[in-house]
Amino acid sequence: MFDLGPRHREVREVAREVAAKVEPFAAEADEAVTVHQGCLDALRASGLARYVVPRAYGGHDEVLDPLTIAVVREALMYSSAHLDSMFGMQGVGSYSLSVGGSEEVKQEWLPKVAALDAIAGLALTEPDVGSDLRAVTTTMEVDGDELVVNGRKSFITNGGAADFYCTMVREGDGWSMVLVPADTPGLTVERGADLMAPHILGELTYTDVRVPANHRLGVPGKAFSLMLQTLAVFRITVAGSAVGLAQAALDEAKTHAMEREQFGKPLIELGAVSQKLAQSWTDVEAARAFVYRAAALAKSDPLGHLDYSSMAKVHATEAAAAVVDRSLQTMGRFGLVRGSKIERLYRNARPLRVYEGATEVLLDSLARRLAKGAR
Ligand SMILES: Cc1cc2nc3c(=O)[nH]c(=O)nc-3n(C[C@H](O)[C@H](O)[C@H](O)COP(=O)(O)OP(=O)(O)OC[C@H]3O[C@@H](n4cnc5c(N)ncnc54)[C@H](O)[C@@H]3O)c2cc1C
C-alpha cells in the first residue's frame, strides 16, 4: 500500500475538517446550480485553494503537487460534489494562466484565485465539440494590441459564477488560449443544462470580445501543450474525487448492512451482502493505492506520467461506479429514495466517467500508446 507522509496527512486533516463543516448542508449544496455560500465560506477559510496556485502568486507550493490536490479532493468529495468542484476548478480553471500567462495578468488574478476571491473557469467544450477538441470553432484574431474572440462554449463549469474563463480558440491554422474576464463586453453567459447531478454550468457566447494582447496564454497556435499540462496535473485529481465518493458509498452501505436485520441476522452476515461489501472495500483500496502512486509520479514529471494518470482516472471512476451501484443494491428499497445520501452519491458518480477524458477516450489513447511500445 502507498502510505501518505506527514505533510499529506496534515493537509488531508484540514480537508476533512472542511468536509465535516459542510456535511450538514452537503445535500443542499449538491442541488445548487449557483455558488453555495456555506461551501465557499468553509473552503475560503481553510486556505486550501492555495494548493492549486504556485507559491510565487499567493499559493502554497512552488510547484503544484498532484498528490496533495488528489488527497484534498478525496476528502471533499466524501461530503459534497459541489465542494469538490469548487476546489478542483480553481486549479483546472487557472492552471493555463499559471503556466502560460503574462506576468501582469498572473499578478492580477492568481492571488485572488488562491484566496478564493476570484472564481476560475476553463472553456474548451462547444455545442458541437466535445472529446475532439481539435474541432473547436471559436476564433481569435489579433487586431493591433488587442485579441478579438468570437464563438460559443458549452457545458462550462462555473459558467455565470466565474470571474474569468481561460478559453481555447482556433487561431489561423493552430489552437490558442486566452483569458477572458467575465465582465468583458461581448461575453454573455446563459444558464446551462440541468443535470441529474446538479452542477454550476453555463453556456458562453463571445461576440467580438476584445481583450488586451497580454491576455494570451502560452504560445500562439500551441494551446494543446497548455491543455496537456493541465490534464497532466489535474486528471489524477478527478481520480482522487472518485475514491472519496466510493468510500462514502461503502460507508453508507456498511452502516446500513450492520443495522438492518433480515432473516434474523444483520444484512452484513448474509453471504451475498458481505461479498458485495468486501468486493467494494477491495475496489476502494486498490483505487486509492493506484491514485496515490500515479499522483506521486505526476509530481516529478506530470507529462511523462500522463499514462498512469489516465489509467488511474479510468480505474478509480469505474470502480466508484461499481461501488456505488453495489452499495445502493445493499440498501434495497431505501437506496432508491430521492434525497437519500446513497441516491445522491449514485447520481454524483456518473459525470466522473464523462468529464476530463471520458473512459473510452482515455482507453483509446492508452491503447495507441501501448501499441507504440509504452509500458
Ligand atoms: C459536469 C460536467 C462539467 C463539465 N465542465 C466542463 C468545463 O468546465 N469546461 C469544458 O470545456 N467542458 C466541460 N464539460 C464538458 C466535458 O469536457 C465533455 O462532456 C467531455 O469532453 C466529453 O464530450 P461530450 O460530452 O461532447 O461527448 P462526446 O465527445 O460526444 O463523446 C460521447 C461518447 O463517445 C465516446 N467517444 C468519443 N470519442 C471517442 C474516441 N476517440 N474513442 C472512443 N470513444 C469515444 C465516449 O464514450 C464518450 O463518452 C463538462 C461536462 C460535464 C458533464
The ligand as an ORCA input file, in Angstrom:
! r2SCAN-3c Opt
* xyz 0 1
  C     -20.481     18.038    -15.133
  C     -19.716     18.457    -16.344
  C     -18.863     19.554    -16.259
  C     -18.144     19.959    -17.381
  N     -17.323     21.062    -17.277
  C     -16.636     21.475    -18.362
  C     -15.791     22.652    -18.280
  O     -15.648     23.272    -17.222
  N     -15.159     23.051    -19.408
  C     -15.262     22.394    -20.587
  O     -14.654     22.813    -21.563
  N     -16.056     21.280    -20.700
  C     -16.734     20.808    -19.613
  N     -17.538     19.703    -19.704
  C     -17.669     19.008    -20.968
  C     -16.840     17.738    -20.986
  O     -15.484     18.069    -21.068
  C     -17.325     16.876    -22.158
  O     -18.582     16.346    -21.769
  C     -16.356     15.763    -22.488
  O     -15.216     16.299    -23.103
  C     -16.964     14.738    -23.451
  O     -17.513     15.383    -24.556
  P     -19.043     15.071    -24.968
  O     -19.853     15.072    -23.740
  O     -19.396     16.019    -26.052
  O     -19.025     13.594    -25.516
  P     -18.587     13.098    -26.975
  O     -17.260     13.632    -27.341
  O     -19.736     13.325    -27.909
  O     -18.439     11.562    -26.694
  C     -19.560     10.741    -26.340
  C     -19.054      9.366    -26.017
  O     -18.471      8.816    -27.201
  C     -17.340      8.058    -26.883
  N     -16.150      8.571    -27.586
  C     -15.912      9.838    -28.034
  N     -14.716      9.923    -28.626
  C     -14.156      8.699    -28.559
  C     -12.919      8.132    -29.011
  N     -11.984      8.869    -29.618
  N     -12.699      6.824    -28.771
  C     -13.614      6.077    -28.136
  N     -14.803      6.539    -27.701
  C     -15.081      7.826    -27.910
  C     -17.196      8.118    -25.367
  O     -17.878      7.024    -24.808
  C     -17.925      9.355    -24.971
  O     -18.390      9.260    -23.648
  C     -18.258     19.266    -18.590
  C     -19.097     18.153    -18.662
  C     -19.827     17.744    -17.562
  C     -20.724     16.544    -17.676
*
